[in-house]
Amino acid sequence: MVIHMGKNIVVYITADDKRVLGGDPLTLLVKDPNQKKEFTVELARALRADAVQLKSGDYILITQD
């Protein structure tokens, strides 16, 4: 029996409205850098997800299957 454990990007958080696209994953626009970081931490905790900051300053929240 093979069990596939994958990762899913569930939320993308950005301050750049040009990177907000429809579809999956949910993309949230948060302009204030401090608010963006706090929101990311709180949402990651609520979703039991890992938060990763990208070089662009955006965040992605990742969950395990």
BALOBA-1460 file (C-alpha; in Angstrom, 3 decimals):
// residues 65
<rec num="1" residu="m" x="0.000" y="0.000" z="0.000"/>
<rec num="2" residu="v" x="1.425" y="3.383" z="-1.034"/>
<rec num="3" residu="i" x="0.354" y="6.525" z="0.785"/>
<rec num="4" residu="h" x="1.073" y="9.783" z="-0.998"/>
<rec num="5" residu="m" x="1.753" y="12.656" z="1.371"/>
<rec num="6" residu="g" x="1.658" y="15.878" z="-0.603"/>
<rec num="7" residu="k" x="1.746" y="19.530" z="0.236"/>
<rec num="8" residu="n" x="-0.915" y="22.018" z="-0.754"/>
<rec num="9" residu="i" x="-0.665" y="25.777" z="-1.000"/>
<rec num="10" residu="v" x="-3.892" y="26.926" z="0.654"/>
<rec num="11" residu="v" x="-3.384" y="30.702" z="0.896"/>
<rec num="12" residu="y" x="-1.193" y="33.257" z="-0.899"/>
<rec num="13" residu="i" x="-0.803" y="36.610" z="0.886"/>
<rec num="14" residu="t" x="0.569" y="39.603" z="-1.009"/>
<rec num="15" residu="a" x="0.735" y="43.402" z="-0.888"/>
<rec num="16" residu="d" x="0.834" y="43.654" z="-4.699"/>
<rec num="17" residu="d" x="-2.627" y="43.879" z="-6.240"/>
<rec num="18" residu="k" x="-1.187" y="42.742" z="-9.591"/>
<rec num="19" residu="r" x="-0.476" y="39.327" z="-8.045"/>
<rec num="20" residu="v" x="-4.050" y="38.848" z="-6.818"/>
<rec num="21" residu="l" x="-5.620" y="36.321" z="-9.164"/>
<rec num="22" residu="g" x="-8.803" y="34.318" z="-8.864"/>
<rec num="23" residu="g" x="-8.870" y="30.586" z="-8.376"/>
<rec num="24" residu="d" x="-7.043" y="28.235" z="-6.137"/>
<rec num="25" residu="p" x="-5.295" y="28.955" z="-3.778"/>
<rec num="26" residu="l" x="-7.100" y="31.781" z="-2.038"/>
<rec num="27" residu="t" x="-5.139" y="35.003" z="-2.567"/>
<rec num="28" residu="l" x="-5.392" y="37.793" z="-0.009"/>
<rec num="29" residu="l" x="-4.295" y="41.409" z="-0.449"/>
<rec num="30" residu="v" x="-2.803" y="42.951" z="2.694"/>
<rec num="31" residu="k" x="-0.888" y="46.199" z="2.082"/>
<rec num="32" residu="d" x="0.589" y="46.970" z="5.527"/>
<rec num="33" residu="p" x="3.776" y="44.878" z="6.082"/>
<rec num="34" residu="n" x="3.281" y="44.486" z="9.847"/>
<rec num="35" residu="q" x="-0.381" y="43.603" z="9.454"/>
<rec num="36" residu="k" x="0.512" y="41.134" z="6.689"/>
<rec num="37" residu="k" x="3.001" y="39.331" z="8.932"/>
<rec num="38" residu="e" x="0.625" y="39.214" z="11.925"/>
<rec num="39" residu="f" x="-2.265" y="38.044" z="9.739"/>
<rec num="40" residu="t" x="-0.089" y="35.329" z="8.213"/>
<rec num="41" residu="v" x="0.949" y="33.988" z="11.622"/>
<rec num="42" residu="e" x="-2.634" y="33.978" z="12.934"/>
<rec num="43" residu="l" x="-4.057" y="32.352" z="9.809"/>
<rec num="44" residu="a" x="-1.306" y="29.720" z="9.728"/>
<rec num="45" residu="r" x="-2.054" y="28.847" z="13.336"/>
<rec num="46" residu="a" x="-5.792" y="28.619" z="12.666"/>
<rec num="47" residu="l" x="-5.314" y="26.415" z="9.585"/>
<rec num="48" residu="r" x="-2.468" y="24.406" z="11.139"/>
<rec num="49" residu="a" x="-0.366" y="25.350" z="8.142"/>
<rec num="50" residu="d" x="3.291" y="26.200" z="7.615"/>
<rec num="51" residu="a" x="4.009" y="29.796" z="6.583"/>
<rec num="52" residu="v" x="6.788" y="30.519" z="4.080"/>
<rec num="53" residu="q" x="7.968" y="34.010" z="3.176"/>
<rec num="54" residu="l" x="9.002" y="34.360" z="-0.458"/>
<rec num="55" residu="k" x="11.792" y="36.624" z="-1.745"/>
<rec num="56" residu="s" x="9.087" y="39.014" z="-2.975"/>
<rec num="57" residu="g" x="7.909" y="39.515" z="0.619"/>
<rec num="58" residu="d" x="4.723" y="37.552" z="-0.064"/>
<rec num="59" residu="y" x="3.713" y="34.588" z="2.078"/>
<rec num="60" residu="i" x="2.291" y="31.200" z="1.237"/>
<rec num="61" residu="l" x="0.535" y="28.900" z="3.679"/>
<rec num="62" residu="i" x="1.156" y="25.205" z="3.059"/>
<rec num="63" residu="t" x="-0.633" y="22.190" z="4.524"/>
<rec num="64" residu="q" x="0.131" y="18.486" z="4.344"/>
<rec num="65" residu="d" x="-2.296" y="16.013" z="2.776"/>
